[in-house]
Amino acid sequence: MTNPMIKATSSDDIPGLRTVLDGTELFPSEMLADMLAPALAGETDAFWLTCHHDGEAVGLCYTVPEDLTDRTWNMLALAVRPDLQGKRMGAALVQAAEQHLKDKAQRILIVDTSGTDDFALTRKFYAQNGYEEEARIRDFWAEGDDKVIFRKAL
């Protein structure tokens, strides 16, 4: 397999990224265009990255600055088309986001996920990519579904 190409998301990526979202059910794909609009128009510091494989958009990463902090960012969305998961494309997206932030002298990147068994592989992914569990808010998403916050110093 060739190395994935990671670049800033463009409007041309939307159809492929909708497929990613439909496959992962991260959030409804109909929301994507509106969510991307401020970044595509250059109206926000938040950024979107797209992973391309064989010329197709197959993954995304969405990262925003945390309000009222000193150079802390939050990775709100990370997804790779299900048939390509486990091939280091998610790791490539995370590394590209981290590098983008390091180049801008940012300090911390956080990400949160669910504490349920269904998200055990997600938590393992972040740990394998150098993130440490920083906090857990019990019953955050629903009763029995904790919010697990991971942190990485840049």
N, C-alpha and C positions, 0 to 999 in steps of 0.2 A: 504494500500500500504506500502511496506517495504521502509526503508530509502535507498536512492541511495548510491552507492559506488563510490567515486571519487578517481581516481588514475592517475598517469602519463600515458600518451598515449603510447601504444605499437603498433607495426605493426599488431598485431592480431585485433586491434580495427578498422582498416581501412575499412573493408567491412560495418560494422555497421555505421561508421561515414559518409561513402558515402551516405547511405540511409538518414541520417540526413540532409546532404547537398542537396540531391535531393529533399527532402521534403520541406526544408526551402528556397532553392534557394539563400542562403547566398553568395556562390560563386560556380563555377562549380566543381563538385566532382572529376573530372579528375585531378584537380590541387593538391588534397590533398596529395598524396604520395610524390610529389616533395617538397611541403611546409613542410611536416613533416621530411623529410630526415635529415636536419641539427640537429634537436633536437634529433632524434633517434640515431644519430651518436655521440651525445655529443659534437657537434661542435659550440654550441651557448648557450648563457644565456637565450634566449627565451625559453618558456616552453608551452607545451600542456597538458591539463587535459581532461580526458574522464569520463563521468558519465555513470555508468552501472546500469541497472535495470533488474532484473530477468536474469542476466547473459549476457545481450546484451548491446553493446555500443549504448547509446541513446542521448548523448549530448557531446559537446566539448567546450573548452575555450582555446584560444590562446593569450598569453601575451608576450610582448617584452619590453626590456629596451629602453627608449628614449635616443637616442644619445645626447651627449654633455649636459647631465643634471646630477644632483646629486640625484641619487636613485629614479628617476621617471620612471614609467612604463605605457604602453599603452595596454589595452585589445583590440586587433584587431578583435577578432571573438568570438562570444558566440552564440551557437545554441543548441536547444533541438528538438528532433523529434516532429513534429506537434501534433500527437495524445497524447503526454505526456506533452505538454505545460500547464502551469497553475498549476502544481503539485509540485512546489518549487524546481524542478531539476536545473533550471537556477540559482536560488538563491544559491543552494548548490555548484554549480560550481564557482560562484562568491566568495562565502565565502572561498572555498578551495584555490582559487587563491590569495585572500587577505591574508590568513593565511600563505601561502607559502612565500609571500613577506614580511610579518611581521617577520617571522622566520629568514629572511635574513636582517633585519633592514632596509628595504626600506621605502621611505617616502610617495609617492603619486602614486595613480593609476588613470589614466584617461581613458575615453571611449568616442567615438563620434558616433553619429547617425544622421539620417535625421530629419529635422524639419517638414516634411509633415504630413498630417493627418494619412497616412498609418502607420506611426511610433509612433503614440501617445501612444500606449500600451508599446512600447519599452522605451520611455522616462519615462512613469509612473513606469515601472519596475525598472529602475535605481534609480529614486527618492525613491521608496519604500525600496530600498536596501542601502540607506544612501548616495547616490551620489547627488551632487548639480550641477545644471547647472552653469557652469563657464563662458562659452563664446558661442557666436553664430556668425557664419560667413554667412552673407546673400548671397544667390544665389551661394553657394559653389559647390554643386553637379550638379546643373543645375539652370536655371532661375526659381525662386520660390521655390527652394529646399535648405534650409539652412543646414549648418553643425552645429550641436549642440554638444558641448563638456561638458561632465560631469566630476567631480573631486571628489575624496575621499582621505582624509588624512589617512594614515595608522598608 
